[in-house]
């Protein structure tokens, strides 16, 4: 099971002056605040923490439908610029961070030694595009390619607020998370390898 979140660092709401003066103390743990105060890349780190918390919340919400988003309760620990973990209520989730230019993409999984494969992607939006439609289209394209399914056989539904990927109108077993922010749409999903003997994607 996983969750994902994308942040567009070009968006005006990520600028330092756009935040409420008490934003950091409401959102970040003591250790996260200390890391922000000593970082030479404070802005990127701030929104990496935020994306990790949002992604973890999306995962938790699938497990516990009554869970509410209290960012400070999701404690992010970074091992480096690309990996770490998020702790919440006694659970620890594996974190993967991808950054390319102004794009921050966080993916949080509940099984760090999983046998399932993660597919993910980010796409730039045209101004007239619907972000959710673009995210679903990107997921459809990459899942169809990986599992050799016709794209016409893939559709989407919702279970509560969580998106569900369907194959031929039935739940596919592909755990899906969608996200969008600014001019970016993103997805992440877990799929069972087509064959146990198959090697990793090249």
Secondary structure, DSSP 8 states (H G I E B T S, - for coil): -EEEEEEETTSGGGSGGGS-TTHHHHHS-HHHHHHHHH-TTHHHHHHHHHHHHHHHHHHHHHH-TT----GGGSEEEESSSSEEEEEETTEEEEEEEEEETTEEEEEEES-TT-SSEEEEEEEE--TTS-HHHHHHHHHHHHHHHHHT--GGGEEEEEETTEEEEEETTEE-S-EEEEEEETTEEEEEEEE--SSTT-----
